[in-house]
């Protein structure tokens, strides 16, 4: 298939595909007429990259998964390098969750402080 068809099937742009090619993530094969040519395995690579990016992986973090697929493994996450990236990403997420939990707790304390009615003495000592 040609680059436009691959882009459409992968839900991306031809510009993105050219960028992936320049980064070595997508193979640069040319047909006899000089046009880029792709096959179903390239579509699988792109889907793997997009899924990982949707999960928050940066483009370079997808490389071990792409290399795993290119090495002939049916899934890009079955190689040791891919597993290592998963572990690093999970540790990053755990750290971020911890930071966000602390921030949430602080905001909750501040909110409860401002939502509490002031004591009677601050209202001029008058009872309601």
N, C-alpha and C positions, 0 to 999 in steps of 0.2 A: 504494500500500500504506500501511497505517497504521504508527504508530511501533513497536508491539509486534512486528509482522511484520518490519520493517526491523531492529530490534534482534536478533531471533532469527536472521535470515539473515546478519547481520554478526558474530554471535558476541559481542554486547556487551549493554549494558543500556539501557533507555529513559532512565534518568538520565544516562548518558553522552551519549546523543544530544541531550538537552535542553541539556547543557553545551556540546557542540559548536555547537549552534544559537546559544546565548548568546554564543559567541566568534566567530560569523560564519563558521564553517567549514561548516556544514550549512544549506541554505536553509530558511527558515521559511514554508512554503506551507500554506495552510489550505483545506480543502474547504468546500462550502456549508454543511455541518453544523458547522463550526468545528474539526473534527479535523485534526491535522497529516496531510499526505499526502506520500508520497515515491514515487520511481520508481527504475528500474534505474541511472540515472546517480548517484543518491544512494548506492546500494549500492556503486558503483564508487569514489566519493569515500571512503566509510568504509573500504573495503578498502585504499585507498592510504594513508590515515592510519594504520590499524592496522599495516600492513606497515612503514611508516617508524618507527613507535613501537617495533615489535619490533626494529628495527635500532639503536635507541638515540636516535632523533631526539625532541626534545621537541615538544610540541603546536604551538608557534608556528613551529617549523622546517618543519612540514608545510604551512603556509599557501601558499607558492609553488606547491607541487604541486597543491593543491586549486584554486587560481586558474587554473593551467594547464589542468586538466581542465574547469573551468567555462568557459574560453575556447574550448572545442571541440576541444582537442588530444586525440588518442586515448590518449596516455600523459601522465601528470602530470609526468614528468621530462624532457620535450622542450623546455621553455621556458628561456630564459637564467637567470631567477631560480632555477629549480630546479637547474640545473647549478651555479650559484654556491653554493647550499646544500650540494650534494654535495661540492664542492671544500673548503668550510669544514669539513664533517664529516670528510672524509678527512684533512685537516691535523690536526684534533683527535685523531683515532684514531692517526695516526702519532706524535704527541707522547705520547699515553698509552702506546702500545706501547714507546716509548723509555724512559719512566719505569718501566714495569713490568719491562722487560729489565734495567735497572740495579738495581732492587730484587731481582729474581731472582738476579742475579749476587752481590749482597751476602749474601743468605740462603744461597746455595750455598757461599760461602767460609766463613761462620760454621758451617754444618753440617759441612763437611769438617774444620774445626778441632776441633769437639767429638767427632767420630767417630774421629779418629786416636787410636791407643793412645798412652798417655803414654810418654816415654822411660824407659829402664831406671833411670836415676838417680833418677827420681821414685818408683820402686817400692822404694826402699831399697837400690839397688845390687845386688840379687840377680839372678842369671841364672836363667833358666828351663830 
